[in-house]
Structure formats: C-alpha cells, structure tokens
Amino acid sequence: MNQLFANLPTLMAAPSGEGQSGSLLPTLITFGLVFVIFYFLIIRPQNKQKKDQQKMIDALKKGDRVVTIGGIHGTVQSVKESEVVIKVDANTKMTMSRNAVSSVKEASRPTRKAEPEQVEEDADDVEVEAEEAAEDES
C-alpha cells in the first residue's frame, strides 16, 4: 500500500519548464470561447427579455387586463408617465409604478368604427369587362 502512494508527490508536481512556450494562446482561446458561450446563452437572451418587458410596459393602455409582480390581477383604469391605476374590483383602485406590471393577460380591443362596405364584383361582370378589353385591343 505504501508503494502505491510512494510516487504520488512526483505525479502531483508541476510540470517542468519544457514545452510551455506556446501555452498562453490555447488558454486565451478557451477563455474567449467560454465568454462567447456565456454571451449567447445568458447575456443576449436576458437583454432581449428586458427589451420585450419594456415594450410591454410602454404599450400599456386603458382596458388592458394585467398581472402585477405581486400577483394582483386587475384592469388598467388610467396610465400616467410613471404610474398606472389598476381597478381590482368594483370599488378598489390601486396606483402602482408601471414597472410593477409583470404581464398583460388580455389587451384591450380597440373599438372599430363603421367601415364603408366594399362592393364585390360578380364573376360575370369581370368576364364581361375582360371581353370588352379584348375587343378594344383588336
């Protein structure tokens, strides 16, 4: 058993100075690859998520159904520069920071104004116009 561990200090010793002249380049490449991996797996998705959250907060409008970071569900009653008033039930309104809104469950639907009806042409009318155009060309 003693002979098994007799060479252990020799095996654990730092390598001698032979062949270490180019060992800095692989180390730098390894650190560079680790940074690139961290960037694409952690930093970039986090920045994208932050931008999406800010877009959602900037797009808040009256009538949106929202959930706050505290788990309160309600409807946006009014939106100010840095605050939002949320109606929780018939008699309760809460004023919160815009950043307290964590998600929009249902965006309010804009009311549509009456649009003028577009008259669809019958297939027969289109054929007649095509025949008239062909006669005009000849």
Backbone as a ProteinNet text record, in pm:
[ID]
protein_1_A
[PRIMARY]
MNQLFANLPTLMAAPSGEGQSGSLLPTLITFGLVFVIFYFLIIRPQNKQKKDQQKMIDALKKGDRVVTIGGIHGTVQSVKESEVVIKVDANTKMTMSRNAVSSVKEASRPTRKAEPEQVEEDADDVEVEAEEAAEDES
[TERTIARY]
82.9	0	87.3	199.4	290	352.6	378	438.2	338.9	211	108.5	112	130.3	130.3	270.4	372.9	510.9	541	487.8	514.3	412.5	320.8	216.5	272.9	372.2	426	489.3	549.5	611	502.9	393.2	284.7	210.7	204.3	133	217.6	343.9	432.2	396.8	426.2	401.9	493.3	445	529.7	652.3	759.2	883.3	868.9	964.6	958.3	968.5	969.3	981.8	850.4	853	737.2	627	653.5	548.2	551.4	625.8	640.7	510.9	429.8	308.1	180.7	182.4	64.2	-31.4	7	-80.4	-192.2	-164.8	-263.7	-383.4	-363.6	-481	-564.6	-499.4	-572.3	-660.2	-606	-684.2	-799.8	-775.4	-882.2	-992.6	-954.2	-1053.3	-1138.1	-1073.1	-1149.3	-1239.8	-1192.2	-1274.2	-1397.9	-1379.1	-1493.5	-1593.1	-1543.2	-1632.3	-1713	-1648.4	-1720.1	-1827.4	-1794.7	-1891.8	-2011.5	-1985.9	-2094.4	-2182	-2120.3	-2198.6	-2280.1	-2222.1	-2294.1	-2420.5	-2408.5	-2524.2	-2623.8	-2579.5	-2671.2	-2731.1	-2663.5	-2711.2	-2735.6	-2634.8	-2643.2	-2742.4	-2731.9	-2819.4	-2967.2	-3004	-3146.5	-3200.1	-3116.2	-3161.1	-3187.2	-3100.4	-3122.5	-3247.4	-3271.6	-3390.9	-3517.3	-3513.5	-3628.2	-3654.7	-3548.4	-3561.7	-3626.5	-3584.9	-3643.5	-3791.6	-3826.7	-3966.4	-4052	-3999	-4071.4	-4093.8	-3991.8	-4004.9	-4104.7	-4105.9	-4205.3	-4346.3	-4364.2	-4495.4	-4540	-4449.1	-4483.6	-4516.4	-4441.1	-4467.4	-4599.2	-4645.7	-4768.3	-4893.2	-4881.1	-4999.6	-5100.4	-5227.3	-5332.5	-5456.9	-5548	-5670.3	-5746.4	-5792	-5870.5	-5791.5	-5658.4	-5576.5	-5594.2	-5604.2	-5608.1	-5465.5	-5417.7	-5277.2	-5261	-5138.6	-5098.8	-4975.3	-4972.7	-4858.2	-4754.7	-4638.5	-4533.5	-4572.5	-4670.9	-4721.2	-4833.1	-4873.8	-4977.6	-5117.9	-5131	-5263	-5313.5	-5434.1	-5497.3	-5593	-5592.6	-5682.7	-5686.9	-5761.2	-5778.7	-5722.1	-5648.6	-5588.8	-5699	-5704.7	-5803.5	-5744.1	-5620	-5553.2	-5403	-5336.4	-5192.1	-5131.4	-5037.1	-4964.1	-4821.1	-4736.4	-4598.5	-4524.9	-4531.9	-4458.4	-4549.1	-4678.4	-4772.8	-4887.4	-4952	-5069.5	-5172.6	-5297.6	-5405.5	-5475.5	-5479.6	-5537.8	-5663.9	-5773.4	-5900.2	-5904.2	-5907.2	-5902.8	-6042.7	-6138	-6278	-6363.7	-6492.5	-6584.2	-6549.2	-6497.4	-6472.6	-6325.5	-6235.5	-6095.2	-6008.5	-5935.8	-5839.4	-5704.8	-5599.2	-5464.7	-5374.8	-5293.7	-5195.7	-5061.2	-4999.7	-4871.7	-4775.2	-4650.1	-4548.6	-4570.6	-4536.9	-4552.1	-4468.4	-4352.5	-4263.2	-4319.9	-4428	-4488.9	-4575.3	-4601.4	-4681	-4588.4	-4620.9	-4534.5	-4581.6	-4711.9	-4759.6	-4897.6	-4928.7	-5061.6	-5133.4	-5244.2	-5320.2	-5401.2	-5467	-5555.2	-5549.9	-5505.8	-5500.4	-5640.8	-5665.9	-5798.4	-5815.1	-5934.8	-5962.6	-6010.7	-5949.4	-5995.5	-6132.9	-6215.1	-6348.4	-6334.6	-6402.1	-6393.3	-6504.7	-6467.3	-6567.1	-6625.6	-6744	-6809.2	-6728.1	-6687.2	-6610.8	-6706	-6678.2	-6765.9	-6753	-6866.3	-6866.8	-6805.1	-6724.3	-6665	-6754.9	-6785.4	-6872.7	-6788.6	-6827.7	-6755.8	-6814	-6725.1	-6770.2	-6807.6	-6913.5	-6954.1	-6856.3	-6846.2	-6757.9	-6803.1	-6935.1	-6987.1	-6942.4	-6943.9	-6902.1	-6755.3	-6673.7	-6530.5	-6507.9	-6584.4	-6570	-6612.2	-6719.9	-6768	-6665.1	-6604.1	-6503.3	-6380.4	-6342.5	-6227.1	-6254.9	-6376.8	-6412.8	-6411.3	-6463.7	-6464.6	-6322.8	-6233.1	-6093.8	-6026.9	-6060	-6000.6	-6049.2	-6176.5	-6231.8	-6169.9	-6142.9	-6084.4	-5943.1	-5868.2	-5730.1	-5721.2	-5821.2	-5814	-5871.4
-118.5	0	124.8	120	234.4	258.2	151.5	167.9	231	211.8	268.6	420.3	476	620.7	680	601	648.9	748.5	730	819.1	933.1	944.5	1047.1	1188.4	1225.3	1361.8	1391.2	1294.9	1315.9	1339.6	1267.2	1283	1415.8	1466.1	1590.8	1714.3	1700.3	1814.9	1888.2	2018.1	2098.4	2051.5	2057.9	2013.4	2101.5	2044.1	2119.4	2221.1	2306.9	2416.4	2374	2248.9	2202	2219.2	2279.5	2286.7	2380.5	2479.7	2572.5	2703.7	2715.8	2842.5	2888.3	2799.3	2838.4	2809.3	2795.7	2755.9	2871.7	2996.5	3110.5	3120.7	3092	3103.5	3010.1	2882.4	2796.6	2840.9	2894	2943.3	3061.5	3155.5	3271.9	3230.9	3136.2	3088	3021.1	2944.9	2879.1	2982.6	3084.9	3189.1	3265.1	3287.5	3354.3	3273.1	3142.5	3056.4	3051.8	3048.8	3049.6	3178.5	3292.2	3419.3	3421.2	3371.3	3368.5	3281.1	3167.2	3078.1	3146.8	3212.1	3283.8	3395.5	3464.2	3572.8	3521.1	3414.4	3364.8	3288.8	3230	3153.4	3234.3	3339.4	3411.2	3559.2	3629.7	3775.9	3818.8	3763.5	3804.2	3775.7	3654.2	3630.8	3720.6	3750.8	3836.9	3978.5	4030.2	4163.1	4165.9	4059.2	4052.1	4050.4	3973.1	3966.7	4103	4173.4	4306.1	4404.1	4398.9	4485.3	4453.7	4324.6	4285.7	4333.4	4322.9	4369.1	4520.6	4595.2	4740.3	4778	4706.2	4731.6	4709.9	4601.5	4569.8	4679.5	4728	4833.5	4963.2	4995.4	5117.7	5110.8	4990.8	4975	4961.8	4976.3	4965.9	5073.1	5035.3	5133	5096.1	5186.7	5167.4	5046	4962.6	4845.7	4716	4723.5	4602.3	4526.6	4394.4	4310.5	4270.2	4302.5	4283	4203.6	4152.7	4087.9	4161.8	4199.7	4270.6	4171.7	4224.6	4137.1	4077.5	4135.7	4081.5	3980.9	3956.4	3859.5	3916.7	4047.6	4111.4	4119.8	4071	4074.9	4192.9	4267	4380.3	4435.3	4545.3	4611.7	4752.8	4795	4928.3	5032.3	5126.2	5234.2	5358.6	5391.6	5505.4	5482.7	5545.9	5532.6	5672	5690.9	5817	5790.5	5892.6	5879.7	5765.1	5759.3	5654.3	5569.9	5596.2	5523.3	5468	5368.4	5309.6	5284.6	5314.1	5289.4	5161.2	5063.5	4933.4	4914.4	4878.2	4850.9	4701.3	4671.7	4533.1	4473.4	4545.8	4504.2	4629.1	4617.6	4728.8	4855.2	4840.7	4956.8	4983.1	4902.4	4914.3	4949	5060.3	5101.6	5118.2	5074	5082.3	5156.8	5247.9	5318.4	5250.8	5212	5140.2	5198.3	5166.7	5201.6	5117.4	5171.2	5094.8	4967.4	4974.3	4858.6	4746.6	4772.6	4669.5	4574.3	4606.9	4519.2	4412.9	4286.8	4180	4123.4	4122.1	4069.7	4124.6	4122.1	4161.9	4033.7	4004.5	3883	3898.9	4013.6	4036.8	4184.2	4216.3	4355.6	4402.2	4529.8	4583.4	4587.6	4562.9	4565	4703	4762.8	4894.5	4883.6	4984.2	4982.9	5016.3	4938	4961.1	5053.7	5149.6	5238.9	5169.4	5211.6	5150.7	5182.1	5078	5095.2	5089.1	5168.1	5160.1	5023.1	4970.9	4837.6	4842.6	4743.9	4735.9	4647.1	4696.6	4622.5	4521	4395.1	4290.2	4277	4261.7	4245.5	4100.1	4081.3	3945.4	3888.8	3759.3	3693.5	3721.9	3734.8	3763	3901.2	4000.1	4135.2	4137.3	4061	4056.1	3995.6	3889.8	3826.6	3921.7	3996.2	4090.3	4199.5	4250.3	4354.9	4302.1	4176.8	4116.7	4103	4064.7	4051.1	4187.4	4291.9	4426.3	4477.3	4448.1	4492.8	4422.9	4295.1	4219	4274.1	4315.9	4372.8	4507.6	4587.2	4719.8	4710.2	4606.9	4593.1	4554	4483.1	4438.2	4537
0	0	0	74.5	77.1	-59.2	-131.8	-263.6	-361.5	-338.7	-425.6	-420.9	-300.9	-284	-280.2	-301.9	-294.9	-405.7	-523.7	-636.5	-648.3	-555.6	-561	-564.1	-477.9	-485.4	-620.3	-681.6	-812.5	-918.8	-909	-1005.7	-988.1	-865.5	-837.8	-862.7	-887	-906.2	-1034.2	-1035	-1154.2	-1264.9	-1387.1	-1497.1	-1509.5	-1557.1	-1571.8	-1683.5	-1700.2	-1796.4	-1940.2	-1969.4	-2106.1	-2182.4	-2300.6	-2388	-2343.3	-2261.2	-2216.4	-2292.4	-2396.8	-2466.6	-2534.5	-2586.4	-2656.9	-2580.8	-2449.7	-2374.1	-2344.7	-2372.7	-2345.3	-2449.3	-2572	-2679.3	-2661.2	-2634	-2610.9	-2490.2	-2388.9	-2271.5	-2309.9	-2386.3	-2428.8	-2519.8	-2606.6	-2694.5	-2612.6	-2512.7	-2425.9	-2352.7	-2295.5	-2225.9	-2322.7	-2443.7	-2544.3	-2579.4	-2597.3	-2627.5	-2512.2	-2389.5	-2272.9	-2269.6	-2297.8	-2299.2	-2408.5	-2527.1	-2637.1	-2599.6	-2537.9	-2495.5	-2391.1	-2292.2	-2191.4	-2255.3	-2353.2	-2418.1	-2485.5	-2564.1	-2638.6	-2551.5	-2441.2	-2356.8	-2242.8	-2197.3	-2079	-2107.7	-2153.9	-2164.5	-2272.2	-2392	-2502.8	-2475.9	-2431	-2401.9	-2290.5	-2191.5	-2082.4	-2133.2	-2220	-2277.5	-2364.4	-2439.9	-2523.9	-2437.8	-2329.4	-2240.4	-2175.7	-2141.5	-2081.8	-2180.3	-2307.7	-2409.8	-2430.4	-2435.3	-2452.9	-2335.7	-2213.4	-2093.8	-2102	-2144.8	-2154.4	-2263.7	-2376	-2481	-2427.9	-2351.2	-2296.4	-2199.4	-2117.4	-2021.2	-2094.4	-2199.5	-2275.1	-2350.9	-2384.8	-2463.1	-2376.2	-2245.2	-2158.3	-2194.3	-2193.7	-2220.7	-2140.2	-2134.7	-2057	-2108.8	-2016.5	-2052.6	-2057.1	-2051.8	-2052.7	-1921.6	-1930.2	-1810.3	-1780.5	-1659.4	-1625.2	-1496.6	-1477	-1352.9	-1303.7	-1176.4	-1121.6	-1069.3	-1030.3	-979.1	-844.4	-779	-652.8	-671.8	-797.1	-825	-825.8	-825.8	-826.1	-969.9	-991.7	-1123.9	-1126.8	-1236.5	-1246.3	-1387	-1400.6	-1528.8	-1518.9	-1618.6	-1618.6	-1635.5	-1541.9	-1548.6	-1613.2	-1578.7	-1641	-1637.3	-1733.4	-1745	-1742.3	-1650.6	-1642.7	-1685.1	-1672.8	-1718.6	-1649.9	-1518.3	-1446.5	-1357.9	-1360.8	-1276	-1358.8	-1302.2	-1365.6	-1255	-1283.5	-1187.8	-1232.3	-1139.8	-1170.4	-1088.8	-1156.5	-1090.8	-1058.7	-927.4	-884.1	-878.2	-820	-821.5	-835.5	-810.6	-836.2	-757.2	-635.7	-551	-522.5	-571.4	-533.7	-654.1	-639.1	-740.5	-672.1	-738.6	-682.6	-779.8	-725	-805.9	-786.3	-896.4	-890.3	-991.6	-972.9	-1071	-1195.9	-1311.6	-1435	-1431.2	-1365.5	-1359.1	-1273.4	-1198.6	-1115.2	-1196.7	-1321.3	-1407.5	-1465.4	-1439	-1488.1	-1620.9	-1645.7	-1773.9	-1806.2	-1933.7	-1981.4	-2020.4	-1949.3	-1979.3	-2105.9	-2118.1	-2232.6	-2265.6	-2386.2	-2428.5	-2462.5	-2436.1	-2467.2	-2618.1	-2660.4	-2803.6	-2842.5	-2942.6	-2984.9	-3048.4	-3024.3	-3083.6	-3231	-3313.3	-3456.9	-3500.9	-3581.9	-3639.6	-3761.8	-3797.7	-3913.7	-4038.2	-4106.3	-4228.9	-4347.7	-4448.9	-4566.8	-4630.8	-4672.7	-4732.2	-4870.3	-4897.8	-5029.9	-5115.7	-5233.2	-5323.1	-5398.1	-5385.6	-5455.3	-5595.4	-5690.9	-5828.6	-5851.4	-5924.9	-5960	-6061.8	-6064.9	-6161	-6303.7	-6323.7	-6457.6	-6504.5	-6415.1	-6450.1	-6489.7	-6422.1	-6452.4	-6590.1	-6622.3	-6753.1	-6864.2	-6842.6	-6943.3	-6965.4	-6855.4	-6869.3	-6941.3	-6918	-6985.1	-7135.6	-7171.9	-7313.4	-7381.3	-7313	-7369.2	-7388.7	-7296.1	-7307.1	-7423.3	-7446.7	-7558.7	-7690.9	-7698.3	-7821.6	-7851.8	-7745.5	-7762.3	-7817.3	-7777.5	-7821.8	-7968.5	-8019.2	-8158.4	-8255.7
[MASK]
++++++++++++++++++++++++++++++++++++++++++++++++++++++++++++++++++++++++++++++++++++++++++++++++++++++++++++++++++++++++++++++++++++++++++

